[in-house]
Amino acid sequence: MPAAAAPIISSVQKLVLYETRARYFLVGSNHAETKYRVLKIDRTEPKDLVIIDDRHVYTQQEVRELLGRLDLGNRTKMGQKGSSGLFRAVSAFGVVGFVRFLEGYYIVLITKRRKMADIGGHAIYKIEDTNMIYIPNDSVRITHPDEARYLRIFQNVDLSSNFYFSYSYDLSHSLQYNLTVLRMPLEMLKSETTQTRQESFDIFEDEGLITQGGSGVFGICSEPYMKYVWNGELLDIIKNTVHRDWLLYVIHGFCGQSKLLIYGRPVYVTLIARRSSKFAGTRFLKRGANCEGDVANEVETEQILCDASVMSFTAGSYSSYVQVRGSVPLYWSQDISTMMPKPPITLDQADPFAHVAALHFDQMLQRFGSPIIILNLVKEREKRKHERILSEELVAAVTYLNQFLPPEHTIIYIPWDMAKYTKSKLCNVLDRLNVIAESVVKKTGFFVNRPDSYCSILRPDEKWNELGGCVISTGRLQTGVLRTNCVDCLDRTNTAQFMVGKCALAYQLYSLGLIDKPNLQFDTDAVRLFEELYEDHGDTLSLQYGGSQLVHRVKTYRKIAPWTQHSKDIMQTLSRYYSNAFSDADRQDSINLFLGVFHPTEGKPHLWELPTDFYLHHKNTMRLLPTRRSYTYWWTPEVIKHLPLPYDEVICAANLKKLIVKKFHKYEEEIDIHNEFFRPYELSSFDDTFCLAMTSSARDFMPKTFGIDPSPFTVRKPDETGKSVLGNKSNREEAVLQRKTAASAPPPPSEEAVSSSSEDDSGTDREEEGSVSQRSTPVKMTDTGDSAKVTENVVQPMKEVYGINLSDGLSEEDLSIYLRFVQLGQSQHKQDKSSQQFCSRCPDGVIKLAQAPDAEAQWPRLMGPATLRHVGSSQTGAQTCVPCISRQTLNHCATREAQSIYI
């Protein structure tokens, strides 16, 4: 039975920009190159952007004819040969947007991409390279002396560092939201389809409305959550002019995926972090919140668990858990002009009615529902007040706001001085965090798209029955969210989020029937894999906001970090200080320009002339805002009515207006995710299709010895892991150096990258993607180079490697079977009696299959050359047959514990 609804796949995935003197023609096609759209961009306007979208869907033949006519019509002389009137400028995979400074507009195109993850067949790509092209012709260009400086500032935002997009999956929303939309009742989808047809200005919107029998499928496209979209301002100018398929929304943060192999059953663990584009900036320049309730360093982290053996959203098993980090929602800042490592914290404005905190928590209630749980990790006791200033103000704000909320939906506040517990030798930090994590997950629950498994009914667990959230007929919903903060929301916050994520991961695995108890222990392959994923996640977010990688990691708080880690922590601290002191101001200017917070205007001060950007982020300093909210009823009325459910996921008229619903035939390319993923119309490789390059628990963490329990949930000693067996000290250090996030290291080179300097005019079928696809973290065990030397130096007993021991020799039965096999091989190669030679050692005169001097060449994979020289010839020079060689070899190897045999 076909699915009732499916995500709409964008029909613009490959682009080619063609150039004439007066126009740019942007030709976009779907991946199969069966449907095309064309944008016409005027180049004669010096400062205005004129884009025409004819909204027609072309075939490949029609596009060729159109380009041919354009080429012919733009030649200098009719019938002229040898010079073309239409030039191919660049190939791309998407449009980031359009931007203007003081001259004309630029177009920003994605020229290289790399597949990072896969969720239900929906690919998530990372931007590897972009191209910025000036639109107006040189003949009409009006130059400005400051244009080049603005261009450099804009390009200082490196789009190849942790910017992600997808053609079919909405990355700005959680998995729970995306799947809830697909489960809308059919009656609402039908009514919404009718309304969309009436309001749509696209004359081709109704194409494909084939409703023969039950073959119709509703395609749904949701409006992105603009708070986590980073190119919203760049696309705003064309949003109402072009077809929606041209709009490719980009998020910033982190995306990683690893494979957990459970007795051969693949389970993908995906970590997605969405950084807020509101009040965005660098560490000391963006603290606290702005007047609209947006906080600094706000990141939504979502961990997704899916059974990779079933790809479909409707038939597969999916689970997710969301948590948030963000600065303390108050008006506060730190003055870095003092050049101190820890500048004093100052409260900039008095806010007795917690107005800014009310706006912030109202946003959270609307997106996540209730309860909102605050885990405050800042210091509580200090000789001199520093971090405690924030704790006291936050407690006062939460206490004030909670008096007016219904008791069942109040904000839960958990203060915990993590630094104090870390210094204490009697307290275990992670044990205390684990207790907090259990209580948090029990209150919020998590999302899973299937009902409770039957095994949880047969073997009920007491913790499972206490789980919160919302239970529905199709599974469970997460209601509420954990909001974690310290001062920077980097080191302590990442460790706390890891512990909560580890606890949620146990419940997720239990809900899918993969473990018998909702509990995961440290030093298991599953937790090691998850910890590495979270470390990469923390390093990336720390580089974006603080300018360096994490200083304190999970191993630091477990107190098992090696002594060399202390020197690395010092270097990271110095790197963070240098970045904050000398480069953060330039990075902040770039972010303000990229996000459209500052718009260059002729006759007004330039960006680098502003003494501060405070008024750019606080709009109430420039104009009077509408009437303030009530001091007591500080929430949105519609939001409070539907709690504990998040209002954004409630099916109501306001939310239905954010959806685009269209009906398709079930085999239409726009909703056929099977064709989009497997691509039967083109040559595919296993590496691209089946994610062979991603980190795997079986390859990278499981011990390589035989007889060890292969379960990823078995506790292992530190020296039993796959990394420690196959890697020495230098390799482990090299692995640490290799684990660089894309923000600090260039991506791995690819064949396409090497050849990208020369233009290819053969068509749009060549993708300039990175060669490593769907890889979250580098694979730590290499297949060539140093690993071969390590394998030669590590000698292990045969019993551990192969599960057998040859010290007692072969049994007579096994030897007779082998002799019979040799005789069968002999009968396949009948030789002349005169040319046959016989073995001097065999009583029955078995035909010799190989001369002793050649035995080393015949048996290179079975035994070492030294062994063959020892038993392959006799002192008298007599010829020896292969069975005799094998019998003596095995006896010889038994005396050496078979340490010279390599298979």
N, C-alpha and C positions, 0 to 999 in steps of 0.2 A: 504494500500500500504506500503510495507516495506521500512525502511529507506535506503538511498543510502549509508550511511557510519555510522560506530559506533566505539567507542573506543574498543581496544582489551583488554580483561580481562586476567590478568596473570594466567597461569595454574600452578603456584607454589605458593600455599597459606598455605599449611601445610607441615611441614618438620619433618623428624625423622633422627637423626644421629646414625648410627650403627658403631660399633668399632671392629676391629680385631687388632692383633699385628702389622700388616704391612700396613693396610689400614683403612681409614674412608670412609664409604659409606653414602652419603647424599641423602636421598630419598625424593623427593618433589612431591606433588599431588595438584590437584585443590580442591576446597572446596567440591565437590560432590564425590571426591575420585574415579573418573572414568578414569583419565589420570595421569600417573606418569612419572617422569624423574629421572635419577640417575646420581650423580656425584661421581667419584672415586678420593680420595685424598691420595696421597702417604705419609706414615709416616716414611719412611726409609731415607729420605733426611734431614740432620740436619739443613740446612739453605735455601734451595730452596723450592719453592712451585710448586708441580707437580699435576695438576688437569686434569682429563680426563672426557670429556662429550661425551658419545656415541651418543647423539642427537636422541635417539630413544624414542618414546612415548609408554610406557608400559600400559597394563591393570592391574587391581588389581590381577588377577590370575597369570599373568606373573611375577609381582613383588614378590608375595609370593614364586613362584617357584625359582626365582633368589636368594632371601634371604635364602631359604632352602638349595640351592646348596652351597652358601657361608658359611653357618653355618656348613654344613657337611664337606666341604673342609678345614676348618680352625681348626677342632678338632685335638688335639695332636695325637690321634690314630684313625685310621679308624674304624668306627663302635662303637666308644666309646659312652656310654650313661651317662647321669647325669651331664655332663659339656658341655657348649655350646662354639662354636668357634666364634660366632657372638653376640656381646653384644649391647643392645640398650642404647646409652649414654644419649640422651636428645631429647625432642620434642620441636619444634620451629614453628614460623610463618613467618620467613624470615631471610635473610642473610644481616647483616649490612656491612660486608666486611672482608678483611684479612689485618693483620698488622704485621710488623716485627720490632724489635728493634735491639738487638745485638746477640740474639740467633736465634731460628727458628720462623716460622710463627704462628700466632694465628688466629682463626676464631671467629667472633663475631656474635652471633645468638640472634634473638628476641624471648624470651620465654614467654612473656605476653604482651597482647595488650588490648586496650580499645577503643570502638567505640565512636568517639567524634562528628561526624557530618555526614550528608548525603546530597549529591548534585546530584539530578536526579537519585537516586538509587545507586550512587557510594559512597561507604563507605570510610570515612577518619578515620584512627586509630592513636592513640597515643601509643608510646612505654611505657610500664609499667615496664618491666624488661628485662635484657639481660644476656647472659652467654658467657664468654670468655674462649675458650678452646685451650690449647696448642696442636699443631698438631704432631710434631715429637715424636717418641717413646722414652722412657727413656733410652733405650740401645744405642741410637745414639745421645742423647742430649749432646751438648757442652755448659757447664754452663759458665756464665759470672757474675762477682760480681755486676755489675750495672744494670742487667736485671730487678731485682725486683723493683728498684727505678723508672725506666722508666715505668714499668707496673702500679705502683701507680699513676704516673703523668697522664698517659693515662686514667685511670679509674676515675680520678678526674672530667672528663667531664661526668656528670650524664646523661646518655642516657634516663633515665626515666623522665627527666625534659623537657617537651615541644619539643619533637621530634616526627614528624608526617610522615605518609606514606599512600599510597593507592595502591591497586592492579590494579585499572582500570582508575583512574583519575590522570592527571599530575598536581601535586601540585606546581611544579616549574613555571608553566605558569598560566596566568590569564584565567578566564572563557571565555573572549572574544577571546583569542587565541585558546583555545581548541574547541570552537564551530565554529570558522572560519575555522579551519582545516577540521571539519566534513562537511562543506558546499562547499568543493572544487568541481569543475565541474567533472562530471562522466568521461569525455574524459581524463582528466589528471589523474584521479585515475586508469583508465584502463592502460594507458601508464606507470604509475609508478609501477603498479602490474607486468607488463611484465619486466620492468627493474629490479625490486627486484628479480624476479625469476632468471634472468640471472646472477646477481651479488652475489646472496646469496650462502653461502657455506653449508646451511642446506639442506640436501638431503630430509628431510621430510617437507620442507617449503610449498609444494604445496598440502599438505593433505587437504581435505575438499573443493576442488574447484568444488563444485557441482553447475552447472549453468543451472538447469532445469527451463525454463521459466523465470520468474522474481524473483526467490527466492534467487538470489545471493546478498550478502551484503558485502561491502568493510570494512574490519577492518583496523583501522589506529592507529599506535603507533608513537608518536612524540618523538624526541630527547629532553631530559630535558635541561632546561636552567641552566647550571652548576654553575652560580653565586650564585644560591640559594640552591644548593645541598650540603649537609654537609658530605656525605660519598662518594663523588666522588673519592677521593684519595684512599680510602680503597677498592673500586671496580675496580680501574683502572687496576690492575694486571690481573684480570680475564675477563675484558670487551670483549676482542677479542677471548677468549677461550671458553666461555660457551654460551648457548642459552640465549636470551634476557630476558626470563621469570625468570631467576635466579637473575637478577639485580633489586634490590628494592631500589629506590632512596628516601632518607630521607631529609626532610626540618626541619629547626629549627625556632622557633618563637612562634606563638600563633594560636589556632584554637578554636572557640566557636560558638555555634549555639543556638538560642532561637526561640520560636514559638509565632508568633503574630496571635491571633485569632480574625478575623474580622467577627462578626456575624456568627460564626461557620465555617468560611472558614479559613483553616490553611495556614499561610504564614511563611516560614522559613527565618529568618535573620541570615546570617552566616558571621563571621568575621575571615579572614585568614591573618596572618602576616608572611611574609617570610624574615628571616634575612639573609643578604649577608654573604657568607663564605669567601669573599675576604677582606683583611685588617680587619679581625674580631679581637675583643679583648675587653678589659675592659676600663672603663671610662677614666682615666687620662693617660693610657698607649697607647691608640689608639685615636688620634685626627687628624682631617684634612684628607688628602688624600695621597696615595702613588704615585709612578711615573707612574703607569698605569691608573690612574684616578679613582681607587676604593676608596671610602670614608669610614670612621669609622661609626659604628652604622647605617648602611644603612638598612632600613626595608621597604619593599613594603607591604602596607596594602590594602586588597581588601574586600569590603562588597558586599555580594551576596544576592539577594532577589529572592525567587522562590515560586511559587504557589505549595504547597505540595499536593494539591488534584490531580495533574497530574504529574506523575513521569518522563516521557520520555523527553529526550533532544529535540526531534523533535516536540512533541505535547505540551510540557509544556511551561510555561512562566518563563523566567529567565532574570535577570538584574544584572549588577555589576558596581561598581565604584572603581577605583584604585587611590591611592595617595601614596607618598613616603616621608620618612624622612631620613635625613643623615647629617653628619657633614659638615661644610663649606669646599668646595673643594679647599683648599689651603694647602701649607706646613706650618703647625703651630703645636704647642705643648704647654704643661704646665709641669713645673718641680715640681714633688711632693716631692722632697727631702727636700724642705723648711718646710714641715709639716704645711702648711697654709691651711685653709679651701678653699680659692680661690687662687690657685697659679697664678702668672702672666702669661699672654698669650704672647708667643714669636713666631715671624715668622722665621722659620728655614732657608728657602732659598728664594732668590729673584727670582721672576718669572714674568718679565715684559711683556712677551707675553702670559701669562695665559695658559701655555702649559698643566698643570695638569687639570685646569678647562675645557679646550677644550676637552681633552680626556673623562672627566666625562660627559659633556653634549652631546658629540657625542654618547656615549652609551645610554643615555636617549632618544635621537632622534630616534635611531634605534629601541628601544623597545617600546616607547610610541608615537612617532610622535610629531607633534607640535600643539599648542604652549607649551613650557616648562615655567611654572610659578613658580617663586621663592618667597616664603613668608618668609621673614627674620624677626625674632622676637627678635633679640638681641638688647641690649640697644643702643640708639643713643646719649644720653646726659649723661655724667658722669663727676664727678669732677676730677677723675683721669682716664686716658685712660685704659680701660680694654677690655670690649666686643666691644667697638667702633673700635678697631683695625681691627677686622674681617669684620665689615660692610664696612669700607673704602676700604679695599683690594678687597672685593667681588664686590662692585660697580665698581671699576676700571676694574676688570676682565670681568664682564658682558658687560660693555660699550665697551671694546676693541673687544670682540668676536662679538657683535651685528653689528659692522660696516661692516662685511663681509657677514653676512647672508642676504638672501632676506628679504625685509621689512615685508612681510606677515608671516614670520616664525621666527621672532626675539624672543629672550628670554625676557619674561616679569618679571620685578623685582618690588616687592611690599615690601618696608621696613615699619615695624610697631613696635614701642617700646611698647611691651605688658606690661612690668613691670611698665613703667611710667603711662599707662592708669589704671593699677590696683590700684596704690596708690592714684589716683585722685578720689575724692568723687563725682565729677560732671559727670564723664564719666562712661558709662556702657560698660564693656569690651566685653561682649557677643553680645551686639547689634552691635558694630563695627565689630566684627568677622563675624556676620551674613551678613553684607553688603559685606564684602570681599568674603565670601563663595558664595553668590549669583553671584557675578561677575565671580568667578573662574569656577563654574559649568556651567554657560552660555557659557564660552569660550571653555571648554573641552568637554562638553556633557557627556554622559554616555552610557553604552552598554545595549541594550535590544534586545532580539531575536525575536521580533514580531513587526509588523507594528503598527503605532499609533492606539489606540482604537477609536471606533466610537464615544464614549462619548466626546473625546477631539475635535471632529469635531462639534458635536451638541452644546457643551458648551466650546468654545475656550477660552483659557486663554492667556493673553498678554505675560506673562513670557514664556509660552511654545513656542510661535512663535519666541522668541529671542534666543532659545537654540542653542548652537553650536554643535560641533561634526560632524559626517558624517552620513547622512540619506541614507539608502540603501533600496532595495525592501523588505528585510526580517527584517528590524528593524533599529536600530541606533548603531553607533560605537563611542567609546570614542577616541578622537584624542588629544594627549597632556596629560600632567599630572601636578598636583600641587606638588611642592617640598618644604616641610616645614622644617625650621631649627631654633633652638636657639643655645646656646652654647653646652649643653648636649644632646639636642633633646629628652628630657624626659617629664617634667611637662608642660611647656608652649606649646610644640609641640603637646602633646596628646590632650590638650584642643582645640587647633586650628583645629586639624584633626577631633575631634569630631564634631565641629560646621560645618565644610565642609561636613562631612559624614551625619550629620543630614539634611542639605540642599539637598544633593544628594538623601537621602532616600525619601524625599518628592517627588522629581521628579520621582524616581523609582516607588513609589506607584501610582503616577498619571498615569504613562505610562502603568501600568497593569490594570488601571481602578478601583482602590481600593479606591481612594479619589477623590473629585470633584475639589480640588484646590491643586496645588503643594506647599503646605505650612504645616508645622508641628509646633505646639506650645509646649512650656515647660509645665510640669506638666500633660502631657497626658500619658496614659499607654504605648503607642508606644515609646515615647521619653524616658520614664523612663527605659524601657527594653533596648533600644539602649544605653542609658547612662551607665547602669550597664555592658553591654557587652564591652563598650569602656574602662571602668575603669579596668575591669579584663585584658583587652588587654594592657593597659598602665602599670599596676602593673607588669605584666609578663615581658614586654620588659625592664622595669626599673630595675627589679631584675637581668636580664641577663647582662645588660651593667653597671648599676650603683651600684648594690649590695643591693638595698633597694626598697621598693615599692614607689609609687608616693608620693611626698610631698604635692603638690598643685593639687587639683582635680577640676572638673567642679563646684561643689558646692562652692569651695573656691572662684572662680572667679564670681559666682553668688551672693556671700556674704550671703549665707543662711546656711553655715556650722555651726554645733553646736559648742559651746565654748570648748567642750572636744576635738574637732578636732585639736586645736592648740597644745595641749600637744602631740598628736599623731604625728603631723608634726615635732615637735622637736625630738621625738624618731626616726622617719624615717631619719631625717637629721644626727643624731648621728650614726645611723646604716650605712648610706651611707659613712660617713667619715671614720668609722672604717674599713669597707670593702675596701675602696680605699687605706687606709694606710697600711693595714696588710695582706690582702688576695688576692688582685688583681694580684700581681706578680705571685703567684702560679697558679691562674686561667689562666693567660696569657700563661704561659708555657704549661699548659694542652691543651689549644686551638691550640697553635702552633704545638704541637705534634699530636693532633687528625686530624687536617686539612692537615697534611703533609708539613707544612711550614718548619719544621725542621726534617731532617732525621738523626737518630743516625748512626754514622760511626766509625768503629774501628780506633783508632789512632788520632782522631780529638777531639776537646773540646766537652765536654758534654753540654747538654742544660742548666743545672744549673750553668755552669761555664762561660756562655756568659755574658759580661757586659751589652749588649743591644741586642734587636732583630731587630734593625733598618735595618740592611743590609739583613735580611731575607725577609722583606716585600718590600724593595726597590731594585729591581733586578739590577738597573743601577749602584749600588755601587759595584757589583761583576763582571760585564762584560759590555762591550760596547753594547748598544742597537742598533737596526737597525737605518737607517737614520731617523732623526726627521721629523715630518710632517711639512708642510708649515705653516708659521706663519699667513698667510692670509686665505688659503683654508684649514681650520683646521678640516673639517668634512669629512666623508666617501662619495665619489661621489654617490654611489648607494643609500645612505640614503636620500640625499637631493633631488633626482629626484622624489621620491614617496611621499614627504611630502604633506599634513599633515598626511597621513596614516603612521603608523609605518612600517618600512621596514621588520621587522620579520614576519608580517602578510600578506605581499604581496606575491601573487602566482608567483613565479619565479623559475628558475632552481636551484639556490643556496638553496632556502628554501625547495624545493621538495626533495633534497638529505637528509634532516634531518628527513624525514618521512619513516616509514616502512608500506607498504600497502599490504594487503593480502586479498584474496577473500574467503568468507565463505558461507555455507548454512545459511539461516536465522535463523535456530534453533540450530546452533552450540553453544556450551557452551562458547566459547571464546568471543562471541559478544552478548549473550543473557543476558541483564542486568536484565530482569524480574526474571529469575531463580536465578540469583546471589543475588538479593535483597530479594525475598520472600522465596527462598530455599524450594520448595515444597517437596523435597526428605528427609527432616529431620523435627524433631519436633521443632516448633518455639514457641516463647513466645511473647505476645503483647508488653512486655517491651522492647525487643530487636528490634522488627520489626517496631513499631509505635512510638518510641521515647517518651514514656510516662514520662520519668524522666527529660527531658530538661526543662529549664525555660520557663514558659508560661505566656503570658500577662493576660489571663483570670484567672488563678489560683493564680498568685503571685502579680499582680498589680491591678486588677479590684476590686472595693469594693464588699463586700459580702452582702450588703443590697439590698433588693428588691425595684424595682421601679427606680433604677439608670440606666442611659443610658449605655448599655454594650459596646458601641463603644470604641475602644482603642484610638480614636482621640478626645475624649471629655476631656476638661480641668477639673481637679479635684483639690480640696483643699488638702493640705498636710495631713489633718486628715481623708480624705475620702478614701485613698488607702487601698488595701487589707492588706498590711503589718502593717499599723498603727492600724487598727481595731483589728486584731488578735494577735498583738504582743505588749508586754510592753517594758519598757526600757531595761531590762536584755536580752530579746530575740533579740532586735535590736543590742545590743552590741555583742551578741553571733553570730548573722548573719555576723557582720563585721569580727569577728575573723574566722568564717568558710570560708569566701570568700578568701581563700588562693590559690595562683596559685600553679601548680604542681612543680614549681621550689623551693618552700619553704616549702611545706608540702607533706607528703606521700599520695598516692592515697587511696581511701576508700577500706577497706578490702573486699575480696570476698570469696565465698566458695572455688573456685579453688585455691585462694591464700593460704588459710589455709591448704589445702590438697596437695599443690605443693611439699612439702618436700619429700613425698614418691613417688617413680617412679611408673608410671602406664604403664604396657606393653600390655594393651589390644588393642592398635591400635592408629590411629591418629585422631579418631573422637572426642576426648575430647579437647575442647578449654579452655586454661587457661586464660580466659579473665576476666576483672573486672566485677563486678556484675552491676555496673551502666553504662549503654550504652548511647552514644550520648548525653552526658550532658555537657553543656558548663560551667555553674556556678551552685553551689549547690542550691537546692530548699530551699527557705527561710522559707516556712511554713511546719513544720513537722506535721506528722499525729499522732504521739504518744508522750508520755512523757509530757513535759511542756505545750504543746498546749492544752491538755485536761483540765488542770487546768485553763488556760486562758479563755477557752470557758465557764467554770462554773462561773467565776467571772464577765464576761461581760454580763450584762442583757440588752436586747434590747426590745423595744415595738414590739408586734406581728405585727402591721401594717407594720413596716419596714422589718421584717423578712419574713412574708408570704403573705403580700399584703392584708390581711383581718383583720377585727376588730370584736371581739366577745362581745364588751361591750353592744350591743343591743340584744344579744341572737339570737338563731336560728329562722328562719321563720317557720311558720306552715308547709309550703310545704316541706322544707328541712327535718323537723322532721318526717313527714309522710313517706318520701322516706326512711329514716333510719329505721323506724319501720318496713316497708315492707321488707327491707333487712334482718332484724333480724328474721322475720317470715319465710322468705325463708330458712334461715339457720336452723331454727327449724324443718322445714319439712324434711331436709336431715338426721335428727337424731331422728327417731321415737322411743319413749320410752313407756314403759308399764305404763298404767294409775295409777297403784298402786304405782309405784316408782316416779311419777311426783309430783313436788311441785310447789306451785303457789305463785305469788308475792302478798304481803299484800297491796301494794299500787296501783296496776293496777286494774281499774274497770272491765275490761274484763277478768281478770284472765289469763294473758299471762304466758305461761310456763316459769319457771325460767331456765335460761341457765347457771348461775353460782351463787354459794353462795357468800354472801357478804364477808366473811373472805377470800375467794380465789380471790376476785376481784383484789387485788394488784398483784397477780401472773399472772392473765389473761390479765392485761392492763399495763404492765410495760413501753411500748413505748409511750402510749398516754398521761399518766398523772403522776404527781409526787406522791410518796407514801403518803405524807402528805395530799394531796387532797383526795386520795382514802379512807384514814382512816376517813376523815371528812364526806364523803357522802356515803360510802359503807355499813354502818350499822346504825341501829336506836337504840334508847335507850331501846326499848322493845325487841330487838333481833329478830325482824321479818325479814324474808328473802326478799331480794330486787332483782328485775330482772335487767339485763344489760341495757335496755332502760331507766329505772328509774335512774340507776346509771349515765348513760351518760347525761340525762337531768339535773340532779342536779349538776353534775360535771361542765357542761358547764356554768350553772348559777353562780356557785361558782367561776369559773375561770374568768368570766366576771367581777366580783367585784375586782379581783386581776390583771386585765388587762392581763390575760392569761400568767402570767410570770412563772407559775410552770409547763407549758406543754412543753415537749421536744419530738420532732419527729426525 
